[in-house]
Structure formats: C-alpha cells, structure tokens
C-alpha cells in the first residue's frame, strides 16, 4: 500500500463518491414514496430496495467473473456511465415505477464500481494488509453514505424531498467518472499464486459452488454478509418511516439514519486493521450479535437519545463484520479465482437487500413495523451463531503458512 499510495488514495476517493450515490436515498426515498407518489404499503415502498439489491447482487457476480476478461478499470468506468441517468430519472419520474427503474440502474452502478474498487485495493494491499485496506475502502464509502444521507435530509427539509437531494447523485456520478479515468488497471499487482490454495476451481461454476456451499467457512461468510445487508435494507427502507411515525421530523430522522453508516464508516478504520491482528472470525461473530442488539434497541427505544444509541450500536456491529468478511473471502481464495470469489460473496451479501425488503415489508404490513424490526434482530442473532459454528480462522493461518485448503460442509 505504501509503495502504491497514490493509486490507493485515488481508489479510496472514488469509493467515497460511490457511497454518496446511494446515501442520499436513505433519508429521502421512503418519505418521497409516501408524500409524492402515495405509496402506502411497506412492501411497495421497499420495492426500490429490492430492485436495487437484486441489480447490485447480479452486477457483483458479473463484475467478479468479468474482471479478468474485461479489466478492472474498464468495468469501473462502465459502472459510472450506467449511473449517470439515475438522478434525472428520479427527479422527473411521473410514477413510482420510474424510481424503481432508476434504482435498478443504481444497483448496476454500485455493483460494478464498488466491486472494482474492492478488487483493485485487494490487488494492491496484499494478504497482510487486507483488513486495513478493506477498512479504509468501506470507511470512505459508508462515511460518504452518512454525509449524503444528512445532506439529503437537510435539503429535503428546506426544498422538499423530490428534487434538491438528487443534485448530490448527479454531482457524485460526474466526479466518480472523472476520477476513474485517471486510474490504472491493477491485475498485474494481484500477486503470485498462493501456495496454500489449490489453483483449480477457476471456472465460474466451480467458484460459485465452492463459495456458496461447498466450503463451509465461505458459505458461512456469505450468510453473514446476506444478513448484514438485510439489516442495512431495513435501516434504509423502514427506519425513516418508523422514526417519523414516532414524531421525529425529517431532519431528525435523517440524523439518526445517517448516524448508523457514519459510525459504521469511521469504525471500520479500526476494525479492519484489528482483524489483521486477531483474525477474522471473532470480529464477524461479535459484529453480528452487536448488530442484533442495536436493531432490537431501535424498536424498543422511545426517546431520541435511545434511537441515537441504537444507531451507534448497530453501526459498530456492522463495522466489525463488513470489511472483515470481504478480507476473509480474499484470504481463502487463490489469486486465479479471487475476483470471482469476491463477486460470488457480494452476490449473496447484496441479496440481503432483497431478503430484507421481502421479510420486513411482509411482517410490517401483516403485524407492524416494530415487530418487523424485532424479527430482523432475531434473524441477525441467529446468523451470528451460524458464523460461530461454521467459520474457521483464515488470516492467522496465512501468517503462519498453515492455512487449510477447501473444507467440505
């Protein structure tokens, strides 16, 4: 990282603009759905989260398999081009379906751009600094998510939720595309083949099977990632509605909603590096249980201070898991199929947006929003137990040269 600090810093900056693209929606879009389009059902409101998550997860998968063929830099630029129409589609949308369509494009943008910044940083960092690299990557991205969420809420309070906040999206797309033109491909910096990992399995089918179910540790990481983004989906789609229903203003709700990714983003600077020292499993398991506590507290609190505390707790838990899981997959994958493995992991992780939209939307419509939030808290706690039971350590093994090869479930 030190020898390539200019390229690494450029990629960190690009990731910040990737985060800003999606951050403004977190505080504004659910309210826009109700106020401007008359969407009353929680399931219908969350349709934009589901569309985003499905598009992003499939784009992650495609990015992982295409990174070696098309090139990292080209995919990064393509992702930004896809993101340019998002702001105009939302601003001039005549119906809610146009907003959902815009979020399909946003999902493709996020899948291609964020995947490539992750892969390119892992190429540069090497095995001993993966956790630190991913912590810096995710800190930049989700720090920008928080700033954009706060900015969106402030603009919505003063100018309405329809137009002004999405100036942020247009500016972020233009800046991200411009900076990406100055990057260079990092495939030649990915490193030599890892002698602790078998070289076979580079075909898409073998990598998909191995990451998804054949390797018990990687499959446990996938389910933990899925549940983490399931939580992020309800924070995005449910929390603004829940908090405004409790009497908070749009600006106050935006502050709480933005505090969660802000904590998540800043704490990753420490948690990613911590996983380089103590190993990956402990931060993942502890993070899942901390997320569960924060989500439950969000539903059970009845004061502004309580909701702020819940957001801080949830953000800390997510910071423990998010960069660590990506580094974990990077640890266990050989150079020849690492990009594809990260793509498969990110497929399952971002399908969590879809799962969260379906689960929370259905439970909220049938039983209530508070019950939906508590249900997600229980699912998250269970996910932590699964990670504890199935994941084996990875980074400590790499450091000692004794990492195991594939584990059959």
C-alpha positions as CSV (number, residue, x, y, z in Angstrom):
1,X,0.0,0.0,0.0
2,X,2.8,2.4,0.9
3,X,4.5,1.9,-2.5
4,X,1.3,2.5,-4.4
5,X,-0.3,5.1,-2.1
6,X,-1.3,7.5,-5.0
7,X,-3.3,4.8,-6.7
8,X,-4.7,3.6,-3.4
9,X,-5.8,7.1,-2.4
10,X,-7.4,7.7,-5.8
11,X,-9.4,4.5,-5.4
12,X,-10.5,5.5,-1.8
13,X,-11.7,8.8,-3.2
14,X,-13.7,7.0,-5.9
15,X,-15.3,4.7,-3.3
16,X,-16.5,7.8,-1.4
17,X,-18.4,9.0,-4.5
18,X,-19.9,5.5,-4.9
19,X,-21.2,5.8,-1.4
20,X,-22.6,9.3,-1.9
21,X,-24.6,8.0,-4.9
22,X,-26.7,5.8,-2.6
23,X,-26.5,7.7,0.7
24,X,-29.0,10.5,-0.2
25,X,-31.7,7.9,-0.9
26,X,-31.6,6.6,2.7
27,X,-33.1,9.6,4.3
28,X,-35.4,10.7,1.5
29,X,-36.8,8.0,-0.8
30,X,-39.1,6.2,1.6
31,X,-40.7,9.6,2.5
32,X,-40.8,10.6,-1.2
33,X,-42.7,7.4,-1.8
34,X,-45.4,8.3,0.7
35,X,-45.6,12.1,0.2
36,X,-45.3,12.4,-3.6
37,X,-46.4,9.1,-5.0
38,X,-49.0,8.0,-2.4
39,X,-47.3,4.6,-1.8
40,X,-48.8,3.4,1.5
41,X,-47.8,-0.3,1.7
42,X,-44.5,-1.0,3.4
43,X,-43.9,-3.8,0.8
44,X,-44.5,-1.4,-2.0
45,X,-42.2,1.3,-0.5
46,X,-39.5,-1.3,-0.1
47,X,-39.7,-2.3,-3.8
48,X,-37.0,0.2,-4.6
49,X,-34.7,-1.5,-2.1
50,X,-35.4,-4.9,-3.6
51,X,-34.8,-3.7,-7.1
52,X,-31.6,-2.1,-6.1
53,X,-30.4,-5.2,-4.2
54,X,-31.2,-7.6,-7.0
55,X,-29.5,-5.5,-9.6
56,X,-26.5,-4.9,-7.4
57,X,-26.0,-8.5,-6.4
58,X,-26.2,-9.7,-10.1
59,X,-23.8,-6.9,-11.1
60,X,-21.4,-8.0,-8.3
61,X,-21.4,-11.5,-9.7
62,X,-20.9,-10.3,-13.3
63,X,-18.1,-8.0,-12.1
64,X,-16.2,-10.8,-10.4
65,X,-16.3,-13.0,-13.5
66,X,-15.6,-10.2,-16.0
67,X,-12.7,-8.6,-14.0
68,X,-10.1,-10.9,-15.6
69,X,-11.6,-10.6,-19.1
70,X,-12.7,-7.0,-19.5
71,X,-10.3,-5.4,-17.0
72,X,-10.9,-3.7,-13.6
73,X,-10.5,-0.2,-14.9
74,X,-12.9,-0.7,-17.8
75,X,-15.6,-2.1,-15.6
76,X,-15.2,0.7,-13.2
77,X,-15.7,3.3,-15.9
78,X,-18.7,1.4,-17.3
79,X,-20.3,1.4,-13.9
80,X,-20.1,5.1,-13.7
81,X,-21.6,5.6,-17.1
82,X,-24.6,3.4,-16.1
83,X,-25.1,5.7,-13.0
84,X,-25.4,9.0,-14.9
85,X,-29.2,8.6,-15.7
86,X,-30.2,7.8,-12.1
87,X,-30.7,11.4,-10.9
88,X,-32.7,12.6,-13.9
89,X,-35.0,9.5,-13.7
90,X,-35.8,10.2,-10.1
91,X,-36.2,14.0,-10.5
92,X,-38.6,13.7,-13.4
93,X,-40.3,10.5,-12.5
94,X,-44.0,10.6,-13.4
95,X,-44.8,7.5,-11.4
96,X,-43.2,5.3,-8.6
97,X,-42.2,2.7,-11.2
98,X,-39.7,5.2,-12.7
99,X,-38.0,5.5,-9.3
100,X,-37.8,1.7,-9.0
101,X,-36.2,1.6,-12.5
102,X,-33.7,4.3,-11.5
103,X,-32.7,2.1,-8.6
104,X,-32.1,-0.8,-11.0
105,X,-29.5,1.4,-12.7
106,X,-28.2,2.5,-9.3
107,X,-27.7,-1.2,-8.4
108,X,-25.7,-1.9,-11.5
109,X,-23.6,1.2,-10.9
110,X,-22.9,0.2,-7.3
111,X,-22.2,-3.4,-8.2
112,X,-19.6,-2.6,-10.9
113,X,-17.9,0.4,-9.3
114,X,-17.8,-0.8,-5.7
115,X,-16.7,-4.3,-6.7
116,X,-13.9,-3.0,-8.8
117,X,-12.6,-0.6,-6.1
118,X,-12.6,-3.6,-3.7
119,X,-10.8,-5.9,-6.0
120,X,-8.3,-3.2,-7.0
121,X,-7.5,-2.4,-3.4
122,X,-7.0,-6.0,-2.6
123,X,-4.7,-6.3,-5.5
124,X,-2.6,-3.5,-4.2
125,X,-2.7,-4.3,-0.4
126,X,-1.5,-8.0,-0.3
127,X,-2.5,-10.6,2.3
128,X,-1.1,-8.9,5.4
129,X,-3.0,-5.6,4.9
130,X,-6.3,-6.8,3.5
131,X,-8.2,-6.0,6.6
132,X,-6.8,-2.5,6.8
133,X,-7.3,-1.9,3.0
134,X,-11.0,-3.0,3.3
135,X,-11.5,-0.9,6.4
136,X,-10.2,2.2,4.5
137,X,-12.4,1.3,1.5
138,X,-15.6,0.8,3.4
139,X,-14.9,3.7,5.7
140,X,-14.7,6.0,2.7
141,X,-17.8,4.5,1.1
142,X,-20.1,4.5,4.1
143,X,-18.7,7.7,5.6
144,X,-19.9,9.3,2.3
145,X,-23.2,7.4,2.7
146,X,-23.7,9.1,6.0
147,X,-22.8,12.6,4.8
148,X,-25.1,12.2,1.8
149,X,-27.9,11.0,4.0
150,X,-27.6,14.0,6.2
151,X,-27.3,16.4,3.2
152,X,-30.3,14.8,1.6
153,X,-32.4,15.2,4.8
154,X,-31.3,18.8,5.2
155,X,-32.1,19.6,1.6
156,X,-35.4,17.8,1.8
157,X,-36.4,19.8,4.9
158,X,-35.8,23.1,3.1
159,X,-36.7,22.3,-0.5
160,X,-38.8,19.2,-0.5
161,X,-37.9,15.5,-1.0
162,X,-38.2,15.5,-4.8
163,X,-35.5,17.5,-6.5
164,X,-32.8,19.1,-4.4
165,X,-31.4,16.0,-2.7
166,X,-30.7,14.3,-6.0
167,X,-28.3,17.1,-7.0
168,X,-25.9,15.1,-4.8
169,X,-26.4,12.0,-7.0
170,X,-25.7,13.8,-10.2
171,X,-22.6,15.5,-8.8
172,X,-21.3,12.2,-7.4
173,X,-21.7,10.4,-10.7
174,X,-19.8,13.1,-12.6
175,X,-17.0,13.2,-10.1
176,X,-16.7,9.5,-9.8
177,X,-16.5,9.0,-13.6
178,X,-13.9,11.8,-13.9
179,X,-11.6,10.3,-11.2
180,X,-11.9,6.8,-12.7
181,X,-10.4,8.0,-16.0
182,X,-7.2,8.5,-14.1
183,X,-7.0,5.0,-12.6
184,X,-4.9,2.2,-14.0
185,X,-5.6,-1.5,-14.0
186,X,-4.2,-3.4,-11.1
187,X,-4.5,-7.0,-12.4
188,X,-0.7,-7.2,-12.6
189,X,-0.4,-6.3,-8.9
190,X,-2.6,-9.2,-7.7
191,X,0.4,-11.2,-6.7
192,X,1.8,-14.6,-7.4
193,X,-0.3,-17.8,-6.9
194,X,-0.8,-18.6,-3.2
195,X,0.9,-22.0,-2.4
196,X,-1.6,-22.6,0.4
197,X,-4.5,-22.5,-2.0
198,X,-5.2,-25.0,-4.9
199,X,-5.1,-23.5,-8.3
200,X,-8.0,-25.4,-9.7
201,X,-11.6,-24.2,-9.5
202,X,-11.1,-21.0,-11.5
203,X,-14.2,-21.8,-13.7
204,X,-17.3,-19.9,-12.8
205,X,-19.3,-23.0,-11.8
206,X,-16.7,-24.3,-9.5
207,X,-16.0,-21.0,-7.8
208,X,-19.8,-20.4,-7.3
209,X,-20.3,-23.8,-5.8
210,X,-17.3,-23.6,-3.6
211,X,-18.1,-20.1,-2.2
212,X,-21.8,-20.7,-1.9
213,X,-22.0,-24.1,-0.2
214,X,-19.0,-26.5,-0.7
215,X,-16.7,-24.6,1.6
216,X,-18.4,-24.4,4.9
217,X,-16.4,-21.3,6.0
218,X,-17.0,-19.4,2.8
219,X,-20.7,-20.3,2.9
220,X,-20.9,-19.1,6.5
221,X,-19.4,-15.8,5.4
222,X,-21.9,-15.5,2.7
223,X,-24.9,-15.9,5.0
224,X,-23.4,-13.4,7.5
225,X,-22.9,-10.9,4.6
226,X,-26.5,-11.5,3.5
227,X,-27.9,-10.9,6.9
228,X,-25.8,-7.8,7.4
229,X,-27.2,-6.2,4.2
230,X,-30.7,-7.4,5.2
231,X,-30.2,-5.2,8.2
232,X,-28.9,-2.4,6.0
233,X,-32.0,-2.8,3.9
234,X,-34.4,-2.2,6.8
235,X,-32.3,0.7,8.0
236,X,-32.7,2.2,4.5
237,X,-36.4,1.5,3.9
238,X,-38.0,1.0,7.3
239,X,-36.2,3.2,9.8
240,X,-37.1,6.6,8.2
241,X,-40.8,5.6,8.2
242,X,-40.6,4.2,11.7
243,X,-38.9,7.3,13.2
244,X,-41.1,9.9,11.5
245,X,-44.1,7.8,12.7
246,X,-42.7,8.3,16.3
247,X,-42.9,12.0,15.8
248,X,-39.5,12.9,14.6
249,X,-39.1,15.5,11.8
250,X,-37.5,14.5,8.5
251,X,-34.2,16.2,9.6
252,X,-34.2,14.4,13.0
253,X,-34.9,11.1,11.3
254,X,-32.2,11.7,8.7
255,X,-29.7,12.4,11.5
256,X,-30.4,9.0,13.2
257,X,-30.5,7.2,9.9
258,X,-27.2,8.8,8.8
259,X,-25.5,8.2,12.2
260,X,-25.7,4.4,11.6
261,X,-23.5,4.4,8.4
262,X,-21.3,7.2,9.8
263,X,-20.4,5.0,12.8
264,X,-20.0,2.0,10.5
265,X,-17.8,4.0,8.2
266,X,-15.5,5.6,10.8
267,X,-15.2,2.5,13.0
268,X,-14.0,0.4,10.0
269,X,-10.7,2.2,10.0
270,X,-10.0,0.4,13.3
271,X,-12.0,-2.9,12.9
272,X,-10.5,-3.8,9.6
273,X,-6.9,-3.4,10.9
274,X,-7.9,-5.2,14.1
275,X,-8.9,-8.3,12.1
276,X,-5.4,-8.3,10.6
277,X,-4.1,-8.8,14.1
278,X,-6.6,-11.0,15.9
279,X,-8.1,-13.0,12.9
280,X,-11.4,-12.6,11.1
281,X,-13.8,-14.9,13.0
282,X,-14.0,-13.0,16.3
283,X,-14.9,-9.6,14.7
284,X,-17.5,-11.3,12.5
285,X,-19.3,-13.1,15.3
286,X,-19.1,-10.2,17.7
287,X,-20.3,-7.9,15.0
288,X,-23.4,-9.9,14.2
289,X,-24.5,-10.0,17.8
290,X,-23.8,-6.3,18.3
291,X,-26.0,-5.5,15.2
292,X,-28.8,-7.6,16.7
293,X,-28.6,-5.6,19.9
294,X,-28.7,-2.3,18.1
295,X,-31.7,-3.3,15.9
296,X,-33.7,-4.5,18.9
297,X,-32.9,-1.3,20.7
298,X,-34.2,0.7,17.7
299,X,-37.6,-0.9,18.0
300,X,-37.8,-0.8,21.8
301,X,-36.5,2.7,22.5
302,X,-38.9,5.6,22.9
303,X,-36.7,8.6,23.1
304,X,-34.4,10.5,20.6
305,X,-31.4,9.6,22.7
306,X,-32.4,5.9,22.7
307,X,-32.7,5.9,18.9
308,X,-29.3,7.6,18.6
309,X,-27.8,4.9,20.9
310,X,-29.4,2.2,18.8
311,X,-27.9,3.6,15.6
312,X,-24.5,3.8,17.2
313,X,-24.6,0.2,18.3
314,X,-25.8,-1.1,15.0
315,X,-23.1,0.9,13.2
316,X,-20.4,-0.5,15.4
317,X,-21.6,-4.1,14.8
318,X,-21.7,-3.6,11.0
319,X,-18.2,-2.1,11.1
320,X,-16.9,-5.3,12.8
321,X,-18.4,-7.5,10.1
322,X,-18.3,-5.6,6.8
323,X,-14.6,-5.2,6.0
324,X,-13.7,-8.4,7.8
325,X,-15.9,-10.6,5.7
326,X,-14.5,-9.3,2.4
327,X,-11.0,-9.7,3.7
328,X,-11.9,-13.2,4.9
329,X,-13.0,-14.2,1.4
330,X,-9.8,-12.7,0.0
331,X,-7.8,-14.8,2.5
332,X,-9.3,-18.0,1.4
333,X,-9.4,-17.5,-2.4
334,X,-6.4,-18.1,-4.6
335,X,-5.2,-15.3,-6.9
336,X,-6.6,-17.1,-10.0
337,X,-10.2,-17.0,-8.7
338,X,-10.1,-14.3,-6.0
339,X,-12.0,-11.7,-8.0
340,X,-14.7,-14.3,-8.9
341,X,-15.0,-15.4,-5.3
342,X,-15.4,-11.8,-4.1
343,X,-18.1,-11.4,-6.8
344,X,-20.0,-14.5,-5.6
345,X,-19.8,-13.4,-1.9
346,X,-21.0,-9.9,-2.9
347,X,-23.9,-11.6,-4.8
348,X,-25.1,-13.3,-1.7
349,X,-24.4,-10.3,0.5
350,X,-26.4,-7.9,-1.6
351,X,-29.3,-10.3,-2.0
352,X,-29.7,-9.4,1.6
353,X,-31.4,-6.1,0.4
354,X,-34.0,-8.3,-1.4
355,X,-34.4,-10.6,1.6
356,X,-34.8,-7.6,3.9
357,X,-37.3,-5.9,1.7
358,X,-39.4,-9.0,1.5
359,X,-39.2,-10.0,5.1
360,X,-39.6,-6.6,6.7
361,X,-42.2,-5.5,4.2
362,X,-44.4,-8.5,4.7
363,X,-44.1,-8.6,8.5
364,X,-44.7,-4.8,8.7
365,X,-47.8,-5.0,6.6
366,X,-49.2,-8.0,8.5
367,X,-48.2,-7.3,12.1
368,X,-46.5,-3.9,12.4
369,X,-43.2,-2.1,11.8
370,X,-41.9,-2.6,15.3
371,X,-42.5,-6.3,15.0
372,X,-40.7,-6.4,11.7
373,X,-37.6,-4.7,13.2
374,X,-37.6,-7.2,16.1
375,X,-37.9,-10.1,13.7
376,X,-34.8,-8.9,11.9
377,X,-32.9,-8.6,15.2
378,X,-33.7,-12.3,16.0
379,X,-32.5,-13.4,12.5
380,X,-29.3,-11.4,13.0
381,X,-28.5,-13.0,16.3
382,X,-29.1,-16.5,14.8
383,X,-26.7,-15.6,11.9
384,X,-24.0,-14.9,14.5
385,X,-24.4,-18.3,15.9
386,X,-24.1,-19.9,12.5
387,X,-20.9,-17.9,11.8
388,X,-19.5,-19.0,15.2
389,X,-20.3,-22.7,14.5
390,X,-19.1,-22.9,10.8
391,X,-16.3,-20.4,10.2
392,X,-12.7,-21.4,10.7
393,X,-10.0,-18.8,11.1
394,X,-8.2,-17.6,8.0
395,X,-5.8,-14.7,8.5
396,X,-3.8,-16.3,11.4
397,X,-3.3,-19.4,9.1
398,X,-2.0,-17.2,6.3
399,X,0.5,-15.6,8.7
400,X,1.8,-18.9,9.8
401,X,1.7,-20.6,6.4
402,X,-0.6,-23.3,7.6
403,X,-3.9,-22.3,6.2
404,X,-6.1,-25.3,5.3
405,X,-7.5,-25.9,1.9
406,X,-11.1,-26.5,0.9
407,X,-13.4,-27.6,3.6
408,X,-16.4,-29.7,2.6
409,X,-19.6,-29.0,4.5
